[in-house]
Amino acid sequence: MLLRRTVRVTCLLGVLAGAIAPAPAGLPVQPSADQWVGTWAAAPQLVEQANLPPPPGFGDATLRQIVRVSIGGRKMRLRLSNAFGNSELTLHSVRVARSAGGGAIQKGTDRPVTFRGAASVTIPAGAPILSDTLDFELAPLTNVTVTIRLRGAPAAITGHPGSRTTSYLMAGEATDALELAGAAPVVHWYFLSGIEVLADERVAAVAILGDSISDGRGSTTDGNDRWPDNLARRLQAAKPDTPVAVLNLALGGNRVWRDGVGPNALSRLDRDVLAQPGVRWLIVLEGVNDIGAARKDRANGEWAPTADDLILAYEQIIERAHARGILVYGGTIMAFEGFKDYDSPAAEADRQRVNAWIRTGGRFDGVIDFDAATRDPARPTRLSSAVDGGDHLHPSAAGYRIMADAIDLGLFVARK
C-alpha cells in the first residue's frame, strides 16, 4: 500500500463546528450556498535580481499572465499582492479573459476588473488586495489570462519566479489587445497570487505546502504537468459534481525552518495556506532542503535542523491547521541519492527517521507515501528511472504523473 489513511474524528468535528458557527456580530452573513473558494494560487516571494522582468520592465508596460484554474465558477475575483514590496504598487488597470494560447486572448471574453468600482488600485507595501466580484464563466481546468497595466513598481518586486508558465511583457498600453505582438516572454509570475470563485458550500480546496518538487521543477513549461496539476485533473474527473480545488503553495528552494529562496514554511504558513478561502485539506511535502543542506550549513558554522527539529515543525503545522478545521496529510520525503549537494549517509539517516515518523507517528490525519511510490525497488535510496528527471532529486513530467497517481482520492471527501 502506498498510502495510509487515518482521518481523525476530532478534526472532522472541528470542520463541522466551523461550518455552523454563527457569524460574529456586525459582520454580514452570507447565504450558506455561497462561499469563496480558491481555484488557483501561487505563493508570493521577493523576486531575486536574476528573475526581475526583462526590458521594458514595469516603468510603462502591459503584463499579460496565464494561469490554469482547477475548478470552475460563474463569479470570480482576483487576489493581487505587494507582500514583499518596499513601497506602494499601483495597478492602473486589470483585465481578465480566456486564453487563446500563447499571449493571445479569445475574442469577446475580455472583461475589466474593478476595485470598489474603480479601474485602478494602489496596494500598500506588504499587503494583498482582492478585486470586486466579476461575472465570468470559468470552466474547470482552463487557462485564464490576467493583463495588468503598470506605470512603475516598487524596487522590491513580489512574484512567483517558478511559474513554469510564460508571461508576456510589452511597452505601453495593450491591456485589451487580442494579441501582444512583439511582447517579451518571461517565465515568471508577478503580483498575481490567487483566483477565487463563488461556489456551493460542498466545494472545498486542498492546499499544498512544498518546495521545488511541488512547484514543478523538471515539468514542462506551459504544460501544466506538475503533480498538483495532475491531481487536479484526477479530482475533476472523479468528482465533477462536488469539485475539489487544488492550490499549489509551493516555493522552489523552500525550507521548513530556515529562509532559503523565499521565507521558511513555518513563517509563511498563515499567509500562504491558512488565509486561503475554502481550504479543507493540506498536503505537506517539505523538508528535503532542510535535510540536504544541513551538512553545508554546519560546515559553515550555521545552525541546521535535525530530524527531530523537522518533526517538531510538522507538529506545529498540524496544530495550526487543525485550529482552522483543516485536515493535514503528510507526504514522505522522496529519495535523493546521487544528488551531489545533498547525498550523504547522515542525510539519508535523517530522511529515514523523518519518514518513519510521518508513516507511524499518528499525528498526520493521513499519509501519502510519495517515497514508496517513486523509489527504485532495487535501490530504495534512489528515485526510480521512471520518475527521475535527471538530477536524482526532481521528478520528470512522467514522474509527476506517478506522484499524483499515488494519492488516494478518498482522502478528499466533500461535505454532503
N, C-alpha and C positions, 0 to 999 in steps of 0.2 A: 504493500500500500504506500502510495506517495503522500498521503495526506491523512492527518488525524483530526477529527472534528470534535471539539469539546465546548459547546456553547453553554454559557453559564446562565442559570435561571435568574440570579440576582441582577445580572446586567440587562437581561431581557425585561425584567420588571421595571428597571430604570428607564428603558426606552418607552415602555407603555405609560409609565407615570408621566414622563415628559410630554407624551402625546396628548394627555388630557389635562395637564396643568393649566389653570386659568391664566390669562394674560395679566401682567402687572397693571395696577390701577393707572389710568391715564393714557395707556397705550391702545392704539386701535386693534380691534380683534378681527383677524382675517377669517373668512369662511373656511371651514375645515377642508374643503376640496381644493383650496388654493394655497400653495406653498412654493417658495423659491427653492430650486434645486440646481446646483451647478451641473452643466453638461460638458464643460471644458474648463481646464485651469492650467496654469503654469506658475511654478514658484518663482517669485522675483528675487533678484540678487543685484549687487553692484556690478555693472558691466566692466570687465577688465579692459585695459588700454587696447589690447590686441583685437577685441571684439566690438570696439566702437564702430559706428557706421562709416562707410566709405563716402567720398565726395558725392553729393553736395552736403552731406551731414544734415543736421537738423536746423540750420540757420534760416532757410527759406525752402521748405521741402514738403512733398507729399509722400507719405509712407503707407504702403499697402501690405497688409499681413494676412496670411491664410492659416486657418486652424480647422481641424476636423473635430466636430462635436460628436458626443456619444449618444445622447438621447435627443428626441425632437420636442417640439412645442409650438404653440401659436403666439405666445408672448415671451419676450426675452428682454434682458438688459445686460449691459457690459460692466465689467469691473476693470478699471484702469488704475495704474499705480505709479506713484512717485516715492515709493517706500525708501529708496536709497538716495534720492535727490538731495542736494545741499542748498537748493533754493526752489522757488515756486516753478511749476510747469504749467504752461498754458497750451491747451489744445484748442485751436481756432475753429475747427470743425471736425466731425467724426461721421462716417457713413458706413453702412453695412449692406452687403449684397451677397448673393450666391456666387460662388466661384465658377468661372468658365474654363479653368485651367490656367496654369502659369499666373501672370499678373492680371488676367482679364476677368471681367465680371459678366454675369448673364444680363442681357438687356431686359429692362423692365423690373428688375428685382432690387435696384438700389434704393436705400431709404436713409434719410438723415437721422442721426442720433441726437437727442437733446438732453439738457441738464436743467431741470426745473423750467423747461420750455425754451431755454436759450441754446443757441448752436455752439457756443464756446464755453469753456470752463477752465478755471485755474485751480490746480491741485497743490495744496501746501506741501512743503518738504516733509518727507516721512509718512505721507498719507496715501490711502487709496480713495477712489471715488466711484460711486455707482451712477449709471445713467438713468434716465427716465425709462419707464416701461415702453417697449416698442412692439407694435403689432407686426409680426414677421413669421411667416410659415417656415418653420425649421424642421427639416426631415432628419431622422436619425442617421448617423454615420455619413454626414455630408460635409463638404468643405464650404466654409464661410469666409468672406473677405471683410476685414475691418480696415478702413482707409482713414488716415489722420492727417490733418493739415497742421504743420508746425512752422513757427517763425522764431526759433530759438528753443533751447532746452538747458537744464542745469548742467554744470560741468560734470557732476556725478550722475550718470545715467542708470536708470532702473530698467532691467530687462531680463531675458532668459536666453543666454547665449546658445544653449544646447537644443535649439528648436528642431534640428533635422528637417527643417522646412524653409523654403525660400521665401523671403520677403522682397519687396521692390521699393526702391527709393529714387525719387527724381526731383529736380529743382522746380519750384513754383507751385502753382495751383492746378491740381488734376484729380481732385477727390472723386468727381463723378465720371471720370473718363472710363469708357468701356475697356480700353487697353492702355497700358503705360509704356508706350513706345520709347525705347532708349533708356528705360529705368535701369539703375544699377541693382543687380541681385545681391542679396546679403542673407546668409543662412543664420539669422538670429531673429528673436522677437524683442520688441521694445515697448514698454509702457503698458501693454495689454496683459492682464493677468487672469481674466475669467469671463465666461459667458454663462448666464443663468437663465433658466426657463421657469415659467409658472406652470406647476404640474399638480396632478392629482395627489392626494395625501398618501397613496400607496407607493408612490415613486420615491426612490432614495438613491444615494450615491455611495460608492466605495472610493475612498481616498487612498493614495499610495505614497508612503514616505520612503524615499530611497535615494540612491546615488546614480552614477552614470549607467549602471546596468538597467535601472528602470527608466532613466532619461533616454536610453536608446542608443548609446554609443555602439557603432557597428551596424545599426539598422540602415535602411535605405532612405537617402534624402528625398523628401516629398512622397515617400512610400507609406507612411503611417503604419509601420510594421514593428514597432516596439512591442514588448509583451503586454503592456497595458492596452494598446490598440487592439491586439488580438483578443484580449479578454473582453473588451467592449463589443467586438463582433460576436463572440460566443454568447455573451449575455443577451444581446439584441435578438439573436436567432432563437435562443431558448426561452426568453421571457418577453415577447413583444407586447403582451397585454399589461404586464407590470414591469416596465423597463427599469433597469439599473444603470445609472450613470457611472462613468469611470473618470476620476480626476487624478491626473498624474502630477504629483507634487514633488517629483524627484529633482535633484540638482547634481550635475556631473561633478565628481570630486568631493562630494559631501561626506562629512564625518558626523558621528553621533555626538562626540564630546568636544572636539576642537574645531574651530573655524578652519575651513580649507578654501575651496572655491565656493564661496557663499557661506552664510552663517551655519553653525552647527545645528543638528537636528533638534536638540533639546531647546535651543533658543528660538527656533523658527516654528515649532510645533503649533503654537496658538494662532499665529498669523496665517500660516500656510495650510493648516489642516483644520483645526478646531473652529476657525472662523468661516469655513466653507458652509454654505447652506445645504441642508438636506443630507448630510453625511450620516450614514448609519453603520458603516463598517470602515475599518482602517487596516491596510496591509503594511507591515513594517518589514522592509528588506534593506537593511542598512547595517554597517559595521565592518565590512571588508576593508574599507580605507583606514579605519582605526587600527585594525589588526595588522594590516600590511605595512602601514607607515610607522608602527611602533619602534621597530629596530632603528630606523634612521633618526627618529625623534630622540630616542635615548642616547644614541651616539653623539648627537648634537647637544647633549646636556639638557634636553627638554623633557617635560613630563609627557608620558604616553599612557593611555588607559590600558588596563589589564582585562582579561576575560571577565573577572568579577566586576570591574567597572562597567563594562558593556551590559552585563546582566542587571546591574543597578539602574542603568539608563533605560533599559527596556521596561523595568518595573515602573519607573517614573512615567514613561509614555503611556503605559497601560492605565495607571491610576488617573492620569489627567484626561485621557479619552473616556474612561468609564464615567467620570464625573459629568460628562456631556451625553451619556447614554449611548456611547459608541462601542461596538464590539471590535476587538483588536485581534488580528491574525498575524502570527509570527512566521516570517519566511526564513528558512535556514540559509546560512551563508554558503555560497557555492565555492567549489574548488578553484584554486589559483596556482597550483604547482606549475612551474615553467614561466610564470610572470616574474621576471627577474627582480623587479623592485620590491616585491612582496614575499617571494618564495624563501622560506626558512623553516627549520624544524620547530622553532618556537612559535612562529605564526601559525603553522598547521596545528600545533597543540592547542593554541588559543581558539582556533576555529572549531576544532572538535569539541572543546569544552563548552563553548557558547552554543553550538548546535545541539549538544546533548541536553542542555538546559531548555532550549526552545522546544525540543521534542517532548521532554519528560517533566519539565518543571511545573506544569499545570497552571501557569499564570496567564498565558495567552488563551483567548477564547477558542482558538483553533490554530492549527499548524499547517502551513503549506510547505511541503518538503522539496523546495527547489533544488537543494543539493542532491537528493536521491534521484530526481528527475533528469539531472544534467550531467552527472559524473560518469566517468568511464568505468564500466563494471569491472574491467580487468585491472584498473589502477584508479581507485576512487579518490585519490588526492588530486586528480586531473579532471578537467572538463572532457566530456566525450567528443570525438571528432565530429559528430553530428551537430554539436552545439557550439564548439569553439569558433570564435570569429577570427582567430589567428594570433592573438596576443596572449592567449591562455587565461584571460580574465573576463573579457567581454564576449557575449554570445554573438553569433551571426544572426541574420534575419531568420534563418531556419531555426536557430537556437531559441530565438524569442518566441516562435510558434510553439516549440516544445514546452517552454516555461508556461505559457498561457494554457496549454492543453493539460498541464498537470494540476490545474486548480479545479476543485470540486465546486460546481456552480450551486450545489445545495447549501453552501455557506451563505448565499445571498438570498434569503427567503424574505420576500416582501410582506409588509403588513397587510392583512386581509381587511 
